[in-house]
Amino acid sequence: MSEIPGDLKFLKSHEWARVEDDGLVRVGISDHAQGQLGDLVYVELPEVGSAVKAGTGAAVVESVKAASDIYAPVSGEIVEVNELLNDKPETINEDAFGEGWIFLVRPSDRAELDELLDANDYQDLVENEDH
């Protein structure tokens, strides 16, 4: 498994959240999650301007094995989506913590970030899942 970036927060469902310098929250799925899903073939992106609620489905990724909801780590408004994924969903497989981000949220309640797992807790979760 690849190194888990220390600046990320995680949901137990394997989404990551990175708070950007402008306060927006970038969201994607972990390297572990993309590895479990296998080759991604389609990403259903949320609509820019739509509202999302923490813990609810905001996007969908489909692989050759299964379709999975991508849950919003924070409530707020979708301000940008990664259009690259429309043509190259496999970008998530290649760079889950970087170019494979899925959407950007303007959070309505930053305190929700405090409820997410940090990188160490997420590492423990993944290791326990694998046993």
Backbone as a printed PyTorch tensor [residue, N CA C, xyz], in Angstrom:
tensor([[[  0.8400,  -1.1850,   0.0000],
         [  0.0000,   0.0000,   0.0000],
         [  0.8830,   1.2460,   0.0000]],

        [[  0.4090,   2.2700,  -0.6490],
         [  1.1910,   3.5050,  -0.7130],
         [  1.1380,   4.2230,   0.6310]],

        [[  2.0510,   5.1310,   0.8100],
         [  2.0990,   5.9470,   2.0180],
         [  0.8360,   6.8060,   2.0920]],

        [[  0.2650,   6.9040,   3.2730],
         [ -0.9330,   7.7280,   3.4630],
         [ -0.4850,   9.1460,   3.8260]],

        [[ -0.8340,  10.1360,   3.0150],
         [ -0.4210,  11.5130,   3.3240],
         [ -0.9480,  11.9700,   4.6780]],

        [[ -0.0780,  12.5740,   5.4750],
         [ -0.4380,  12.9760,   6.8230],
         [ -1.3790,  14.1680,   6.9010]],

        [[ -1.5300,  14.9040,   5.7860],
         [ -2.3950,  16.0890,   5.8300],
         [ -3.8500,  15.7650,   5.5170]],

        [[ -4.1640,  14.4990,   5.3450],
         [ -5.5240,  14.1170,   4.9710],
         [ -6.3170,  13.6510,   6.1780]],

        [[ -7.6410,  13.7990,   6.0710],
         [ -8.5880,  13.2320,   7.0260],
         [ -9.3920,  12.1970,   6.2480]],

        [[ -9.9360,  11.2040,   6.9420],
         [-10.6060,  10.1000,   6.2660],
         [-11.9520,   9.7640,   6.8850]],

        [[-12.8450,   9.2790,   6.0230],
         [-14.0710,   8.6380,   6.4770],
         [-13.7800,   7.1460,   6.5950]],

        [[-14.5370,   6.4460,   7.4150],
         [-14.3530,   4.9950,   7.5300],
         [-14.6810,   4.2950,   6.2110]],

        [[-15.4140,   4.9710,   5.3480],
         [-15.7590,   4.4020,   4.0420],
         [-14.6910,   4.7030,   2.9880]],

        [[-13.5230,   5.1780,   3.4190],
         [-12.3140,   5.3280,   2.5900],
         [-12.2450,   6.5730,   1.7130]],

        [[-13.1050,   7.5610,   1.9340],
         [-12.9150,   8.8470,   1.2630],
         [-11.8740,   9.6390,   2.0350]],

        [[-11.1340,  10.4770,   1.3230],
         [-10.2030,  11.3930,   1.9910],
         [-10.6430,  12.8310,   1.7800]],

        [[-10.2180,  13.6780,   2.7070],
         [-10.5240,  15.1110,   2.6450],
         [ -9.2420,  15.8720,   2.9380]],

        [[ -8.9410,  16.8390,   2.0840],
         [ -7.7740,  17.7070,   2.2860],
         [ -8.2610,  19.1460,   2.3150]],

        [[ -7.9790,  19.8510,   3.4050],
         [ -8.3510,  21.2590,   3.4940],
         [ -7.2970,  22.0620,   2.7310]],

        [[ -7.7490,  22.7770,   1.7080],
         [ -6.8540,  23.5840,   0.8880],
         [ -6.5910,  24.9270,   1.5710]],

        [[ -5.6100,  25.6610,   1.0590],
         [ -5.2480,  26.9550,   1.6510],
         [ -6.4110,  27.9400,   1.6790]],

        [[ -7.3280,  27.8180,   0.7080],
         [ -8.4650,  28.7440,   0.6390],
         [ -9.6520,  28.2830,   1.4880]],

        [[ -9.4780,  27.1820,   2.2410],
         [-10.5430,  26.6990,   3.1190],
         [-11.4800,  25.6960,   2.4680]],

        [[-11.3520,  25.5120,   1.1460],
         [-12.1730,  24.5150,   0.4730],
         [-11.6500,  23.1210,   0.8190]],

        [[-12.5120,  22.1260,   0.6860],
         [-12.1340,  20.7580,   1.0230],
         [-12.1510,  19.9070,  -0.2460]],

        [[-10.9760,  19.3730,  -0.5980],
         [-10.8320,  18.5020,  -1.7620],
         [-11.0990,  17.0710,  -1.3140]],

        [[-11.8440,  16.3070,  -2.1220],
         [-12.2800,  14.9690,  -1.7320],
         [-11.9090,  13.9570,  -2.8050]],

        [[-11.4920,  12.7870,  -2.3450],
         [-11.2070,  11.6700,  -3.2430],
         [-11.3680,  10.3720,  -2.4760]],

        [[-10.9430,   9.2660,  -3.0870],
         [-10.9470,   7.9850,  -2.3730],
         [ -9.5050,   7.5500,  -2.1560]],

        [[ -9.2980,   6.7640,  -1.1220],
         [ -7.9430,   6.3650,  -0.7600],
         [ -7.3570,   5.3720,  -1.7610]],

        [[ -6.0490,   5.2640,  -1.6980],
         [ -5.3470,   4.3000,  -2.5310],
         [ -5.8250,   2.8840,  -2.1980]],

        [[ -6.0850,   2.6390,  -0.9270],
         [ -6.6140,   1.3380,  -0.4970],
         [ -7.9580,   1.0540,  -1.1850]],

        [[ -8.8320,   2.0590,  -1.1880],
         [-10.1600,   1.8830,  -1.7820],
         [-10.0730,   1.6060,  -3.2740]],

        [[ -9.2460,   2.3720,  -4.0000],
         [ -9.1590,   2.1340,  -5.4410],
         [ -8.5800,   0.7490,  -5.7080]],

        [[ -7.6710,   0.2930,  -4.8510],
         [ -7.1040,  -1.0460,  -5.0130],
         [ -8.1500,  -2.1310,  -4.8080]],

        [[ -9.0490,  -1.9160,  -3.8380],
         [-10.1320,  -2.8660,  -3.5780],
         [-11.1290,  -2.9000,  -4.7330]],

        [[-11.4010,  -1.7150,  -5.3100],
         [-12.3830,  -1.6260,  -6.3880],
         [-11.8650,  -2.2170,  -7.6890]],

        [[-10.5720,  -2.0930,  -7.9330],
         [-10.0150,  -2.5300,  -9.2070],
         [-10.0980,  -1.4100, -10.2250]],

        [[ -9.9810,  -1.7710, -11.4970],
         [ -9.9140,  -0.7690, -12.5650],
         [-11.2180,   0.0140, -12.6670]],

        [[-11.1180,   1.3310, -12.4780],
         [-12.3070,   2.1750, -12.5640],
         [-12.6320,   2.4730, -14.0230]],

        [[-13.9150,   2.3900, -14.3450],
         [-14.3530,   2.5800, -15.7280],
         [-15.2870,   3.7720, -15.8960]],

        [[-15.8090,   4.2910, -14.7730],
         [-16.7570,   5.4030, -14.8770],
         [-16.8290,   6.1250, -13.5400]],

        [[-16.9550,   7.4460, -13.5890],
         [-17.1690,   8.2530, -12.3820],
         [-18.3620,   9.1620, -12.6290]],

        [[-19.3420,   9.0740, -11.7500],
         [-20.4950,   9.9860, -11.8170],
         [-20.2020,  11.1280, -10.8530]],

        [[-19.8880,  12.2810, -11.4210],
         [-19.5110,  13.4400, -10.6220],
         [-20.7490,  14.1810, -10.1220]],

        [[-20.6460,  14.8180,  -8.9610],
         [-21.7690,  15.6400,  -8.5030],
         [-21.8690,  16.9030,  -9.3530]],

        [[-22.9860,  17.5840,  -9.2290],
         [-23.1860,  18.8120,  -9.9920],
         [-22.6170,  20.0060,  -9.2230]],

        [[-21.8590,  20.8370,  -9.9250],
         [-21.3350,  22.0640,  -9.3000],
         [-22.5260,  22.9140,  -8.8560]],

        [[-22.4490,  23.4210,  -7.6370],
         [-23.5410,  24.2270,  -7.0890],
         [-24.5020,  23.4320,  -6.2350]],

        [[-24.4100,  22.0910,  -6.3090],
         [-25.3270,  21.2810,  -5.5130],
         [-24.8530,  21.2200,  -4.0650]],

        [[-25.7980,  21.0100,  -3.1630],
         [-25.4840,  20.9060,  -1.7400],
         [-25.2520,  19.4470,  -1.3920]],

        [[-24.2860,  19.2110,  -0.5200],
         [-24.0380,  17.8610,  -0.0230],
         [-24.0900,  17.8890,   1.4960]],

        [[-24.4290,  16.7410,   2.0620],
         [-24.5040,  16.6120,   3.5170],
         [-23.4660,  15.5780,   3.9320]],

        [[-22.7510,  15.8720,   5.0000],
         [-21.7140,  14.9550,   5.4810],
         [-22.2780,  13.5500,   5.6580]],

        [[-21.5460,  12.5650,   5.1530],
         [-21.9380,  11.1750,   5.3200],
         [-22.9420,  10.6630,   4.3150]],

        [[-23.3350,  11.5070,   3.3570],
         [-24.2790,  11.0540,   2.3350],
         [-23.5770,  10.9630,   0.9850]],

        [[-24.1310,  10.1740,   0.0920],
         [-23.5280,   9.9740,  -1.2180],
         [-23.4960,  11.2520,  -2.0340]],

        [[-22.3300,  11.5470,  -2.6160],
         [-22.1870,  12.7520,  -3.4270],
         [-21.7650,  12.4160,  -4.8510]],

        [[-21.1140,  11.2660,  -5.0340],
         [-20.6310,  10.8380,  -6.3450],
         [-20.6600,   9.3120,  -6.3650]],

        [[-20.4050,   8.7450,  -7.5440],
         [-20.3550,   7.2880,  -7.6790],
         [-19.1480,   6.9340,  -8.5340]],

        [[-18.4100,   5.9090,  -8.1130],
         [-17.3560,   5.3680,  -8.9610],
         [-17.7460,   3.9400,  -9.3290]],

        [[-17.5040,   3.5990, -10.5950],
         [-17.8020,   2.2420, -11.0510],
         [-16.5240,   1.6010, -11.5520]],

        [[-16.3290,   0.3630, -11.1070],
         [-15.1900,  -0.4150, -11.5830],
         [-15.7250,  -1.6290, -12.3230]],

        [[-14.8130,  -2.4310, -12.8180],
         [-15.2390,  -3.6550, -13.4880],
         [-15.9080,  -4.5960, -12.4860]],

        [[-15.6510,  -4.3930, -11.1830],
         [-16.2130,  -5.2610, -10.1480],
         [-17.5290,  -4.7480,  -9.5660]],

        [[-17.6160,  -3.4390,  -9.3020],
         [-18.7510,  -2.9170,  -8.5340],
         [-18.8850,  -1.4130,  -8.7010]],

        [[-20.0430,  -0.9100,  -8.2830],
         [-20.2430,   0.5450,  -8.1950],
         [-20.2610,   0.9100,  -6.7160]],

        [[-19.6480,   2.0270,  -6.3810],
         [-19.5840,   2.4580,  -4.9850],
         [-19.9440,   3.9240,  -4.8650]],

        [[-20.7630,   4.2360,  -3.8540],
         [-21.0470,   5.6320,  -3.5500],
         [-19.8090,   6.2680,  -2.9370]],

        [[-19.6020,   7.5350,  -3.2630],
         [-18.5570,   8.3300,  -2.6340],
         [-19.2740,   9.3010,  -1.7050]],

        [[-18.9730,   9.2050,  -0.4210],
         [-19.6740,  10.0090,   0.5770],
         [-18.9470,  11.3230,   0.8280]],

        [[-19.7250,  12.3500,   1.0670],
         [-19.1530,  13.6670,   1.3740],
         [-18.6290,  13.6500,   2.8050]],

        [[-17.3740,  14.0620,   3.0180],
         [-16.8360,  14.0980,   4.3760],
         [-17.3550,  15.2850,   5.1850]],

        [[-17.8240,  16.3170,   4.4950],
         [-18.3670,  17.5070,   5.1470],
         [-19.6020,  17.9810,   4.3850]],

        [[-20.4580,  18.6940,   5.0840],
         [-21.6090,  19.3160,   4.4300],
         [-21.1510,  20.6040,   3.7720]],

        [[-21.8350,  20.9710,   2.6910],
         [-21.4930,  22.2200,   2.0280],
         [-21.9390,  22.2220,   0.5870]],

        [[-21.2860,  23.0540,  -0.2050],
         [-21.6420,  23.2200,  -1.6120],
         [-20.5090,  22.7280,  -2.4990]],

        [[-20.8650,  21.9540,  -3.5160],
         [-19.8760,  21.5070,  -4.5010],
         [-19.4720,  22.7280,  -5.3330]],

        [[-18.1820,  23.0690,  -5.3320],
         [-17.7360,  24.2360,  -6.0820],
         [-16.9100,  23.8680,  -7.3140]],

        [[-16.4220,  22.6190,  -7.3500],
         [-15.6560,  22.1840,  -8.5160],
         [-15.6610,  20.6620,  -8.5560]],

        [[-15.6290,  20.1040,  -9.7640],
         [-15.4890,  18.6560,  -9.9290],
         [-14.2920,  18.4010, -10.8440]],

        [[-13.7280,  17.2270, -10.7450],
         [-12.5630,  16.8770, -11.5460],
         [-13.0350,  16.3390, -12.9010]],

        [[-13.1770,  17.2560, -13.8630],
         [-13.6860,  16.9070, -15.1970],
         [-12.8100,  15.8840, -15.9110]],

        [[-11.5290,  15.8340, -15.5580],
         [-10.6130,  14.8750, -16.1620],
         [-11.1360,  13.4460, -16.0280]],

        [[-11.8630,  13.1800, -14.9370],
         [-12.3460,  11.8210, -14.6710],
         [-13.4240,  11.3770, -15.6480]],

        [[-14.0870,  12.3310, -16.3210],
         [-15.0890,  11.9450, -17.3250],
         [-14.4460,  11.1230, -18.4440]],

        [[-13.2440,  11.5150, -18.8390],
         [-12.5510,  10.8170, -19.9170],
         [-11.5330,   9.8050, -19.4110]],

        [[-11.0380,  10.0180, -18.2020],
         [ -9.9810,   9.1470, -17.6690],
         [-10.2560,   8.7500, -16.2220]],

        [[-11.2980,   7.9280, -15.9890],
         [-11.5980,   7.5230, -14.6100],
         [-10.4340,   6.7640, -13.9660]],

        [[ -9.5960,   6.1480, -14.8010],
         [ -8.4630,   5.3820, -14.2710],
         [ -7.4250,   6.2670, -13.5840]],

        [[ -7.5630,   7.5980, -13.7250],
         [ -6.6750,   8.5190, -13.0080],
         [ -6.7380,   8.2510, -11.5120]],

        [[ -7.9100,   7.8490, -11.0170],
         [ -8.0400,   7.5300,  -9.5880],
         [ -7.1620,   6.3340,  -9.2450]],

        [[ -7.1350,   5.3180, -10.1080],
         [ -6.2710,   4.1610,  -9.8680],
         [ -4.7950,   4.5580,  -9.8670]],

        [[ -4.4490,   5.4900, -10.7420],
         [ -3.0430,   5.8590, -10.9270],
         [ -2.5420,   6.8220,  -9.8620]],

        [[ -3.4060,   7.7130,  -9.3470],
         [ -2.9680,   8.7520,  -8.4240],
         [ -4.1160,   9.1440,  -7.5000]],

        [[ -4.4940,   8.1990,  -6.6140],
         [ -5.6820,   8.3830,  -5.7760],
         [ -5.5980,   9.6210,  -4.8820]],

        [[ -4.4010,   9.9450,  -4.3900],
         [ -4.2600,  11.0650,  -3.4570],
         [ -3.8750,  12.3730,  -4.1500]],

        [[ -3.7870,  12.3620,  -5.4830],
         [ -3.3640,  13.5590,  -6.2040],
         [ -4.3250,  13.9120,  -7.3190]],

        [[ -3.8980,  13.6270,  -8.5630],
         [ -4.7040,  13.9750,  -9.7410],
         [ -6.0600,  13.2730,  -9.7610]],

        [[ -6.2150,  12.2210,  -8.9800],
         [ -7.4740,  11.4670,  -8.9660],
         [ -8.5170,  11.9900,  -7.9970]],

        [[ -8.3520,  13.2390,  -7.5380],
         [ -9.3930,  13.8220,  -6.6640],
         [-10.7220,  13.8580,  -7.4050]],

        [[-11.8220,  13.9170,  -6.6640],
         [-13.1430,  13.8120,  -7.2940],
         [-13.9190,  15.1260,  -7.2710]],

        [[-14.0210,  15.7690,  -6.1030],
         [-14.7420,  17.0490,  -6.0540],
         [-14.2120,  17.9380,  -4.9460]],

        [[-14.6050,  19.2110,  -5.0310],
         [-14.1870,  20.2380,  -4.0870],
         [-15.4450,  20.8170,  -3.4400]],

        [[-15.4360,  20.9170,  -2.1130],
         [-16.6030,  21.3820,  -1.3520],
         [-16.2490,  22.6600,  -0.5940]],

        [[-17.1910,  23.6100,  -0.5870],
         [-17.0840,  24.7590,   0.3220],
         [-17.8400,  24.3400,   1.5810]],

        [[-17.1150,  24.0200,   2.6670],
         [-17.8010,  23.4670,   3.8450],
         [-18.6740,  24.4920,   4.5500]],

        [[-19.8260,  24.0340,   5.0140],
         [-20.7160,  24.9140,   5.7740],
         [-20.4360,  24.7970,   7.2710]],

        [[-19.7750,  23.7070,   7.6770],
         [-19.4590,  23.5190,   9.0880],
         [-18.1030,  22.8280,   9.1940]],

        [[-17.0680,  23.6200,   9.3720],
         [-15.7070,  23.0720,   9.4020],
         [-15.4890,  22.1260,  10.5780]],

        [[-16.3030,  22.2170,  11.6180],
         [-16.1620,  21.3330,  12.7780],
         [-16.3800,  19.8710,  12.3860]],

        [[-17.1080,  19.6350,  11.2900],
         [-17.3280,  18.2520,  10.8450],
         [-16.0040,  17.5640,  10.5170]],

        [[-14.9950,  18.3380,  10.1290],
         [-13.6880,  17.7590,   9.8200],
         [-13.0720,  17.1020,  11.0540]],

        [[-13.4010,  17.6230,  12.2340],
         [-12.8400,  17.0820,  13.4730],
         [-13.3510,  15.6750,  13.7740]],

        [[-14.4510,  15.2970,  13.1350],
         [-15.0250,  13.9740,  13.3760],
         [-14.4020,  12.9050,  12.4820]],

        [[-13.5610,  13.3120,  11.5350],
         [-12.9430,  12.3660,  10.6070],
         [-11.6930,  11.7460,  11.2150]],

        [[-11.2820,  10.6230,  10.6510],
         [-10.0680,   9.9390,  11.1000],
         [ -8.8340,  10.6690,  10.6020]],

        [[ -7.7800,  10.6950,  11.4120],
         [ -6.5130,  11.2150,  10.8940],
         [ -5.7750,  10.0690,  10.1930]],

        [[ -4.6340,  10.3600,   9.6140],
         [ -3.9130,   9.3700,   8.8080],
         [ -3.5560,   8.1310,   9.6300]],

        [[ -3.1450,   8.3020,  10.8830],
         [ -2.7720,   7.1540,  11.7190],
         [ -3.9680,   6.2710,  12.0350]],

        [[ -5.0890,   6.8970,  12.3930],
         [ -6.2990,   6.1200,  12.6870],
         [ -6.7790,   5.3870,  11.4390]],

        [[ -6.6560,   6.0530,  10.2880],
         [ -7.0770,   5.4140,   9.0400],
         [ -6.1710,   4.2220,   8.7260]],

        [[ -4.8710,   4.3840,   8.9310],
         [ -3.9230,   3.2760,   8.7140],
         [ -4.3280,   2.0740,   9.5720]],

        [[ -4.6790,   2.3340,  10.8320],
         [ -5.1110,   1.2560,  11.7340],
         [ -6.3750,   0.5910,  11.2030]],

        [[ -7.3200,   1.3770,  10.7310],
         [ -8.5650,   0.8450,  10.1810],
         [ -8.2770,  -0.0910,   9.0140]],

        [[ -7.4290,   0.3450,   8.0890],
         [ -7.1100,  -0.4640,   6.9100],
         [ -6.3980,  -1.7520,   7.3200]],

        [[ -5.4640,  -1.6460,   8.2470],
         [ -4.7310,  -2.8460,   8.6750],
         [ -5.6490,  -3.8420,   9.3410]],

        [[ -6.6000,  -3.3690,  10.1390],
         [ -7.5350,  -4.2650,  10.8100],
         [ -8.5140,  -4.8890,   9.8250]],

        [[ -8.8520,  -4.1390,   8.7580],
         [ -9.7530,  -4.6550,   7.7270],
         [ -9.1170,  -5.8140,   6.9820]],

        [[ -7.8090,  -5.7330,   6.8110],
         [ -7.1040,  -6.7420,   6.0230],
         [ -6.8550,  -8.0420,   6.7710]],

        [[ -7.2280,  -8.0760,   8.0530],
         [ -6.9720,  -9.3030,   8.8410],
         [ -8.2340, -10.0970,   9.0510]]])
